[in-house]
Amino acid sequence: MSSINSKNSEKSKKSGISVRSFIIALVIFLIAHIVMSVAIIDMAKKALREQVEQRMLDVANTAAHMINGDELKKLKAEDKGSPEYQKVYDTLRSFQDSIQLDYIYGIQQLDDGSFAFTIDPEPVDPGEWGEEIDTTDALVNASKGKADVDKEPCEDEWGLFYSAYSPIFDSDGNVVGIVGVDFNAEWYDKMLDTRKLVLIIMSMVVLTTGTALAFIVHTFMLEKEKKVIREKFEQTLQREQEQEQELGSARHLAYTDPLTGVKNKHAYLEAIERINKGLADGSVKEFGVIVFDLNGLKLINDTYGHDEGDNYIKTGCALICSRFCHSPVFRIGGDEFTVILEGSDYNDRQQLLSEFDRVIEQNQSIGAVVVSTGLEIYDRQRDGSFSDVFERADKKMYERKCYLKSMK
């Protein structure tokens, strides 16, 4: 009898130890999951903020890209009602009618460095031409050629908003205006809170599922609840994917030259920024720059018209792309292109450039497209930034242009 009681006592002790071990393991699991969830939500919140800000930038960049800078810089307040004025007005108005935003408007920088409204398509209470706008860091950056977003909301007579600004360039690459886009601060915060809620729901699903598996609880109601949450998540994910596709199309328009199909000035400025960061942190070791300039474009425009001039530009661009097909090509001005040499194009640069120049000299003899070139590569002993390499390449391009003119 005492032996049986002893065995029962040992079984009870073992059972108690197993239960305690299970509870301790479960508590450790729950604490670890909570800590991990908090960390993941914090990182995801930062990523979501960047995504929302990128959406704002894409809208501003696309609108700025659709406005002709050469026409805009000639407009004044008294031009209201003119075809050129109405063209800009209609472009901005189309965004206000079709995109989820609160206000979109034109901005100009005044001689004293302050900023003021130009064209505001808001039908109820528009900003008047010349009416001063509060200056922010993002607006100053846009005036220097770099699109940017306010990190903190600004309050004015129209409400509390986050704003995105994108520069408008003329054909020479100069900033001649800015597009401002206002998004209601409540909308901005709601976008972040909604996506944060999705992450919290996902985390809770994992926590609930883990706890349920730990207790071996797998009832019909739990399965039904998981199915509903999964369907909601899939619907949210589908909406996110559709939005990503829309943003991808807008981003492509914002960073592509409409005449030639190559990358535009916005894309070029971002490429320069990436290279300069790489030079600073040591991740960029080598790159090359070729500057291209189309000879005689002004004469063609003046003699045969701008349509023929556009064909001349497209033909020259096609020559560049066909030879330097493994590197990005940028149109950075009316008749000026730049290639940032990468990969095999960088390794074969001298051969590729010699072949290109031979074709150009043949073209000159038969009256076809003539393109001047200048090549330079990064030298870490004397170059501190991308512009140092570009300036030497640009100088060589002008020397080549003089040489080609002397061959006529």
C-alpha positions as CSV (number, residue, x, y, z in Angstrom):
1,M,0.0,0.0,0.0
2,S,2.8,2.4,0.9
3,S,4.5,1.5,-2.4
4,I,1.4,2.4,-4.4
5,N,1.1,5.7,-2.5
6,S,4.7,6.4,-3.2
7,K,4.3,5.8,-6.9
8,N,1.2,8.0,-7.0
9,S,3.1,10.7,-5.2
10,E,6.0,10.5,-7.7
11,K,3.5,10.8,-10.6
12,S,1.8,13.8,-9.0
13,K,5.2,15.5,-8.6
14,K,6.1,14.7,-12.2
15,S,2.7,16.0,-13.4
16,G,3.2,19.2,-11.3
17,I,6.6,19.8,-12.8
18,S,5.3,19.2,-16.3
19,V,2.5,21.7,-15.8
20,R,4.8,24.3,-14.3
21,S,7.3,23.8,-17.2
22,F,4.5,24.2,-19.7
23,I,3.2,27.4,-18.0
24,I,6.8,28.9,-17.8
25,A,7.4,28.0,-21.5
26,L,4.0,29.6,-22.5
27,V,4.7,32.8,-20.5
28,I,8.2,33.1,-22.1
29,F,6.6,32.5,-25.6
30,L,4.0,35.2,-24.9
31,I,6.5,37.8,-23.6
32,A,8.9,37.1,-26.6
33,H,6.0,37.4,-29.0
34,I,4.8,40.7,-27.5
35,V,8.4,42.2,-27.6
36,M,8.9,41.0,-31.2
37,S,5.5,42.4,-32.2
38,V,6.2,45.8,-30.8
39,A,9.5,45.9,-32.6
40,I,8.0,44.8,-35.9
41,I,5.1,47.3,-35.7
42,D,7.6,50.1,-35.0
43,M,9.7,49.2,-38.0
44,A,6.6,48.7,-40.2
45,K,5.3,52.1,-39.1
46,K,8.4,53.8,-40.4
47,A,8.2,51.9,-43.7
48,L,4.5,52.8,-44.0
49,R,5.3,56.5,-43.4
50,E,7.9,56.4,-46.2
51,Q,5.3,54.7,-48.5
52,V,2.7,57.3,-47.8
53,E,5.2,60.1,-48.3
54,Q,6.4,58.5,-51.6
55,R,2.7,58.4,-52.8
56,M,2.5,62.2,-52.1
57,L,5.8,62.8,-54.0
58,D,4.6,60.7,-56.9
59,V,1.5,62.8,-57.3
60,A,3.5,66.1,-57.1
61,N,6.2,64.8,-59.4
62,T,3.7,63.6,-62.0
63,A,1.8,67.0,-62.0
64,A,5.1,68.9,-62.3
65,H,6.2,66.7,-65.1
66,M,3.0,67.5,-67.1
67,I,3.5,71.3,-67.0
68,N,5.6,72.9,-69.7
69,G,8.3,74.9,-67.8
70,D,9.1,77.1,-70.8
71,E,5.5,78.3,-71.0
72,L,5.1,78.6,-67.3
73,K,8.0,80.9,-66.7
74,K,6.5,83.5,-69.1
75,L,3.1,83.6,-67.2
76,K,2.1,86.6,-65.0
77,A,-1.0,87.3,-63.0
78,E,-2.5,89.4,-65.8
79,D,-2.3,86.3,-68.2
80,K,-5.3,84.8,-66.4
81,G,-7.7,83.5,-69.1
82,S,-5.0,83.1,-71.7
83,P,-4.6,79.7,-73.4
84,E,-1.2,79.1,-71.7
85,Y,-2.7,80.0,-68.3
86,Q,-5.7,77.8,-68.9
87,K,-3.5,74.9,-69.9
88,V,-1.7,74.9,-66.6
89,Y,-5.0,75.5,-64.7
90,D,-6.7,72.5,-66.4
91,T,-3.7,70.3,-65.7
92,L,-3.7,71.1,-61.9
93,R,-7.5,70.9,-61.9
94,S,-7.5,67.4,-63.4
95,F,-5.4,66.2,-60.4
96,Q,-7.7,67.8,-57.9
97,D,-10.7,66.1,-59.5
98,S,-9.3,62.6,-59.9
99,I,-6.7,62.1,-57.2
100,Q,-7.3,61.8,-53.4
101,L,-5.9,65.1,-52.3
102,D,-7.1,68.3,-50.8
103,Y,-5.3,71.1,-52.7
104,I,-2.9,71.4,-55.6
105,Y,-1.5,74.7,-56.8
106,G,1.5,76.5,-58.4
107,I,4.2,78.3,-56.5
108,Q,6.9,80.8,-57.5
109,Q,9.9,82.0,-55.5
110,L,10.1,85.8,-55.2
111,D,13.3,87.9,-55.4
112,D,13.5,88.1,-51.6
113,G,13.6,84.3,-51.2
114,S,10.0,84.0,-50.0
115,F,7.3,82.0,-51.9
116,A,3.9,82.9,-53.2
117,F,0.9,81.3,-55.0
118,T,0.7,81.4,-58.8
119,I,-2.2,79.3,-60.2
120,D,-4.6,77.7,-57.8
121,P,-7.5,75.7,-59.3
122,E,-9.5,75.5,-56.1
123,P,-13.0,76.7,-57.1
124,V,-14.3,77.9,-53.7
125,D,-11.4,79.8,-52.0
126,P,-8.3,79.8,-54.2
127,G,-5.0,81.4,-53.2
128,E,-4.4,84.6,-55.2
129,W,-1.4,85.1,-57.5
130,G,1.3,86.6,-55.4
131,E,-0.2,85.7,-52.0
132,E,2.6,84.7,-49.7
133,I,3.0,81.0,-48.6
134,D,4.7,79.8,-45.4
135,T,8.2,78.7,-46.1
136,T,9.2,75.1,-45.1
137,D,12.4,73.1,-45.5
138,A,10.6,70.9,-48.1
139,L,9.6,73.9,-50.1
140,V,13.1,75.3,-50.0
141,N,14.5,71.9,-51.2
142,A,12.0,71.9,-54.1
143,S,13.2,75.4,-55.1
144,K,16.7,74.0,-55.4
145,G,15.5,71.2,-57.7
146,K,14.7,68.3,-55.3
147,A,11.2,67.2,-54.6
148,D,10.4,66.8,-50.9
149,V,7.7,66.3,-48.3
150,D,7.0,68.2,-45.1
151,K,7.8,66.0,-42.1
152,E,5.4,67.9,-39.8
153,P,2.0,69.2,-40.7
154,C,1.5,73.0,-41.3
155,E,-1.6,74.9,-40.4
156,D,-2.9,77.9,-42.4
157,E,-6.3,79.5,-43.1
158,W,-7.3,76.4,-45.1
159,G,-6.6,73.8,-42.3
160,L,-3.9,71.5,-41.1
161,F,-2.0,69.7,-43.9
162,Y,1.1,67.7,-44.9
163,S,2.4,69.0,-48.1
164,A,4.6,67.7,-51.0
165,Y,6.5,69.9,-53.4
166,S,8.0,69.1,-56.8
167,P,10.1,71.5,-59.0
168,I,9.1,72.4,-62.5
169,F,12.0,72.6,-64.9
170,D,12.4,74.5,-68.2
171,S,14.1,72.9,-71.2
172,D,17.5,74.2,-69.9
173,G,17.1,72.4,-66.6
174,N,16.3,75.5,-64.5
175,V,13.7,75.5,-61.8
176,V,10.9,77.9,-63.0
177,G,8.1,77.0,-60.6
178,I,6.9,74.5,-58.0
179,V,3.8,72.3,-57.7
180,G,2.5,72.1,-54.2
181,V,0.1,69.3,-53.1
182,D,-1.7,69.4,-49.7
183,F,-3.0,66.3,-48.0
184,N,-5.2,66.7,-45.0
185,A,-3.3,65.7,-41.8
186,E,-6.3,63.7,-40.6
187,W,-6.1,61.6,-43.9
188,Y,-2.4,61.2,-43.6
189,D,-2.6,59.9,-40.0
190,K,-5.6,57.7,-40.8
191,M,-3.6,56.1,-43.6
192,L,-0.8,55.2,-41.1
193,D,-3.2,54.1,-38.4
194,T,-5.2,51.9,-40.8
195,R,-2.1,50.1,-41.9
196,K,-0.8,49.9,-38.4
197,L,-4.1,48.3,-37.4
198,V,-3.5,45.6,-40.1
199,L,-0.1,44.8,-38.6
200,I,-1.6,44.6,-35.1
201,I,-4.3,42.3,-36.3
202,M,-1.7,40.1,-38.0
203,S,0.3,40.0,-34.8
204,M,-2.7,39.1,-32.8
205,V,-3.6,36.3,-35.2
206,V,-0.1,34.9,-34.8
207,L,-0.4,35.2,-31.0
208,T,-3.8,33.7,-30.8
209,T,-2.9,30.8,-33.1
210,G,0.3,30.1,-31.1
211,T,-1.5,30.1,-27.8
212,A,-4.3,28.0,-29.3
213,L,-1.8,25.4,-30.6
214,A,0.0,25.4,-27.2
215,F,-3.3,24.5,-25.4
216,I,-4.3,22.3,-28.4
217,V,-7.5,24.3,-28.9
218,H,-8.7,24.0,-32.4
219,T,-12.5,24.5,-32.4
220,F,-14.8,25.3,-35.3
221,M,-15.4,28.9,-34.0
222,L,-11.6,29.6,-34.0
223,E,-11.3,28.3,-37.6
224,K,-14.2,30.5,-38.7
225,E,-12.7,33.6,-37.0
226,K,-9.3,32.9,-38.6
227,K,-11.0,32.6,-42.0
228,V,-12.7,35.9,-41.6
229,I,-9.5,37.7,-40.6
230,R,-7.6,36.0,-43.4
231,E,-10.2,37.2,-45.9
232,K,-10.0,40.7,-44.6
233,F,-6.2,40.6,-44.8
234,E,-6.3,39.3,-48.3
235,Q,-8.7,42.1,-49.3
236,T,-6.4,44.6,-47.7
237,L,-3.4,43.1,-49.4
238,Q,-5.2,43.2,-52.8
239,R,-6.0,46.9,-52.3
240,E,-2.3,47.5,-51.4
241,Q,-1.1,45.7,-54.6
242,E,-3.6,47.7,-56.7
243,Q,-2.3,50.9,-55.1
244,E,1.3,49.9,-55.7
245,Q,0.5,49.3,-59.4
246,E,-1.0,52.8,-59.7
247,L,2.0,54.4,-57.9
248,G,4.4,52.5,-60.2
249,S,2.7,54.0,-63.3
250,A,2.8,57.5,-61.8
251,R,6.5,57.1,-60.8
252,H,7.3,55.9,-64.3
253,L,5.7,59.0,-65.8
254,A,7.5,61.3,-63.3
255,Y,10.9,59.9,-64.1
256,T,10.7,59.4,-67.9
257,D,11.4,62.0,-70.6
258,P,8.1,62.0,-72.7
259,L,9.9,62.8,-76.0
260,T,12.6,60.2,-76.0
261,G,11.5,57.6,-73.4
262,V,14.8,57.7,-71.5
263,K,15.2,58.9,-67.9
264,N,14.6,62.6,-67.2
265,K,16.1,65.4,-65.0
266,H,14.3,64.1,-61.9
267,A,15.8,60.6,-62.3
268,Y,19.2,62.2,-63.0
269,L,19.3,64.2,-59.8
270,E,18.3,61.1,-57.8
271,A,21.1,59.1,-59.5
272,I,23.7,61.9,-58.6
273,E,22.5,61.8,-55.0
274,R,22.9,58.0,-54.8
275,I,26.4,58.2,-56.2
276,N,27.5,60.9,-53.9
277,K,26.2,58.9,-50.9
278,G,28.1,55.9,-52.2
279,L,31.2,57.9,-52.5
280,A,30.9,59.1,-49.0
281,D,30.3,55.7,-47.4
282,G,32.8,53.9,-49.8
283,S,30.2,51.6,-51.5
284,V,30.9,53.3,-54.9
285,K,34.3,52.5,-56.2
286,E,34.1,53.3,-59.9
287,F,31.9,54.9,-62.4
288,G,32.2,56.9,-65.7
289,V,30.3,59.8,-67.2
290,I,29.8,60.6,-70.8
291,V,28.2,64.0,-71.7
292,F,26.5,64.2,-75.1
293,D,25.4,67.4,-76.9
294,L,23.5,67.5,-80.2
295,N,25.1,69.8,-82.7
296,G,23.0,72.2,-84.7
297,L,19.6,71.7,-83.0
298,K,18.8,75.4,-82.9
299,L,19.5,75.8,-86.6
300,I,17.1,72.8,-87.4
301,N,14.4,74.3,-85.1
302,D,14.7,77.7,-86.7
303,T,14.9,76.4,-90.3
304,Y,12.5,73.4,-90.3
305,G,10.4,73.9,-87.2
306,H,10.3,72.2,-83.8
307,D,8.7,69.0,-85.0
308,E,11.8,68.3,-87.2
309,G,13.9,69.3,-84.2
310,D,12.1,66.7,-82.0
311,N,12.9,64.1,-84.6
312,Y,16.5,65.1,-84.6
313,I,16.6,64.8,-80.8
314,K,15.0,61.3,-80.9
315,T,17.4,60.1,-83.6
316,G,20.4,61.3,-81.6
317,C,19.0,59.6,-78.5
318,A,18.5,56.4,-80.3
319,L,22.2,56.4,-81.4
320,I,23.3,56.9,-77.8
321,C,21.0,54.1,-76.5
322,S,22.0,51.6,-79.2
323,R,25.7,52.0,-78.3
324,F,25.6,52.3,-74.5
325,C,22.8,49.8,-73.9
326,H,23.9,48.5,-70.5
327,S,24.0,51.9,-68.7
328,P,21.2,54.5,-67.8
329,V,20.7,57.3,-70.3
330,F,19.4,60.7,-69.0
331,R,18.1,63.7,-71.0
332,I,19.2,66.6,-68.8
333,G,18.5,69.5,-71.1
334,G,17.0,70.3,-74.5
335,D,19.8,68.9,-76.5
336,E,22.0,67.4,-73.8
337,F,22.2,63.8,-72.6
338,T,24.3,62.1,-70.0
339,V,25.2,58.4,-69.6
340,I,26.5,57.1,-66.3
341,L,28.7,54.1,-67.3
342,E,28.1,50.8,-65.5
343,G,29.2,47.2,-65.8
344,S,30.4,46.1,-69.3
345,D,29.9,49.6,-70.7
346,Y,32.3,51.0,-68.1
347,N,34.9,48.3,-68.9
348,D,34.6,48.8,-72.7
349,R,34.1,52.5,-72.5
350,Q,37.0,53.5,-74.8
351,Q,36.0,51.1,-77.5
352,L,32.4,52.0,-77.4
353,L,33.1,55.8,-77.5
354,S,35.6,55.3,-80.4
355,E,32.9,53.4,-82.4
356,F,30.3,56.0,-81.6
357,D,32.6,58.9,-82.6
358,R,33.4,57.2,-85.9
359,V,29.7,56.9,-86.7
360,I,29.2,60.6,-85.9
361,E,32.1,61.6,-88.2
362,Q,30.4,59.6,-91.0
363,N,27.1,61.3,-90.2
364,Q,28.7,64.7,-90.5
365,S,30.0,63.9,-93.9
366,I,26.4,63.0,-95.1
367,G,24.5,65.6,-93.2
368,A,23.0,63.2,-90.6
369,V,22.7,63.7,-86.8
370,V,25.9,64.9,-85.2
371,V,26.6,64.4,-81.5
372,S,29.6,65.8,-79.5
373,T,30.9,63.6,-76.7
374,G,33.1,63.9,-73.6
375,L,34.1,61.0,-71.4
376,E,35.6,61.0,-67.9
377,I,35.9,58.4,-65.1
378,Y,35.9,58.8,-61.3
379,D,39.4,59.3,-59.8
380,R,39.3,58.9,-56.0
381,Q,42.6,60.9,-55.7
382,R,41.1,64.1,-57.0
383,D,37.3,63.7,-57.2
384,G,35.2,64.5,-54.2
385,S,31.8,64.3,-55.8
386,F,29.9,63.4,-59.0
387,S,30.1,67.0,-60.2
388,D,33.9,66.9,-60.4
389,V,33.8,64.1,-62.9
390,F,30.9,65.7,-64.8
391,E,32.7,69.0,-65.2
392,R,35.7,67.4,-66.8
393,A,33.5,65.3,-69.1
394,D,31.6,68.5,-70.1
395,K,34.8,70.3,-70.9
396,K,35.9,67.4,-73.2
397,M,32.6,67.5,-74.9
398,Y,33.0,71.1,-75.8
399,E,36.5,70.4,-77.1
400,R,35.0,67.6,-79.3
401,K,32.3,70.0,-80.5
402,C,35.0,72.5,-81.6
403,Y,36.9,69.7,-83.4
404,L,33.8,68.6,-85.3
405,K,33.0,72.1,-86.4
406,S,36.6,72.5,-87.7
407,M,36.1,69.4,-89.9
408,K,33.3,71.0,-91.9
